[in-house]
Amino acid sequence: MVKKIPQNVEGRFYVDTHCINCSLCPEIAPGIFATNHDLGYEYVKKQPLDGTELKLVAEAISECPASAIKDNGKDI
């Protein structure tokens, strides 16, 4: 069963357990995403606060090879 990675901060965007630890999302949006190297996954460390950050998250979502970045449509 696919689950939300617990290390994500609360909010609209999150990474789920489909993550393959490619590190693309923190490369695209380093202020939003981070990598847990010990457990081998990325997660949302901070929710986007403005339009620029939202565009970076949208790019990360579209480029994610595992479709592991999700948008619950709430909180922003």
C-alpha positions in Angstrom: 0.0 0.0 0.0 1.3 3.4 -0.9 1.6 5.8 2.0 2.6 9.3 2.7 6.2 9.5 3.9 6.0 10.5 7.6 8.9 13.0 7.4 6.9 15.3 5.1 5.8 18.6 6.8 2.0 19.0 7.0 0.4 20.7 4.1 -0.7 20.5 0.5 2.2 18.7 -1.0 3.9 15.5 0.0 6.0 12.6 -1.2 4.7 9.1 -1.0 6.3 5.7 -0.8 6.6 5.4 -4.6 9.7 7.6 -4.2 12.8 5.9 -5.8 15.3 8.3 -4.2 16.4 9.8 -7.5 17.0 13.2 -5.8 15.5 15.1 -8.8 13.0 17.1 -6.7 15.6 18.6 -4.3 17.7 19.4 -7.4 14.7 21.3 -8.9 13.4 22.9 -5.6 16.1 22.6 -2.9 14.2 25.0 -0.6 11.1 22.7 -0.6 12.4 19.1 -0.9 15.1 17.3 1.0 16.6 13.8 1.0 16.8 11.3 3.8 20.0 9.6 2.8 19.8 7.0 5.6 16.3 5.7 4.6 16.6 6.5 0.9 13.8 8.8 0.0 12.9 12.5 -0.6 10.3 14.4 1.3 8.8 17.9 1.6 10.7 19.9 4.2 8.7 23.1 3.7 5.5 24.0 1.9 5.8 26.6 -0.9 4.9 30.1 0.2 4.7 32.0 -3.1 4.1 31.6 -6.8 7.8 31.0 -7.6 8.0 28.2 -5.2 4.7 26.7 -6.5 6.1 26.7 -10.0 9.1 24.8 -8.8 6.9 22.2 -7.1 4.8 21.9 -10.2 8.0 21.3 -12.2 9.1 18.6 -9.7 5.7 16.9 -9.9 5.8 16.8 -13.7 9.5 15.5 -13.7 9.2 12.9 -11.0 9.9 9.6 -12.6 8.0 7.7 -9.9 5.0 10.0 -9.7 5.6 10.1 -6.0 5.0 13.8 -5.3 1.3 14.5 -4.5 -0.9 17.5 -4.2 -3.9 17.1 -1.9 -5.3 20.4 -3.1 -5.6 21.9 0.4 -3.8 24.5 2.6 -2.8 27.0 -0.1 
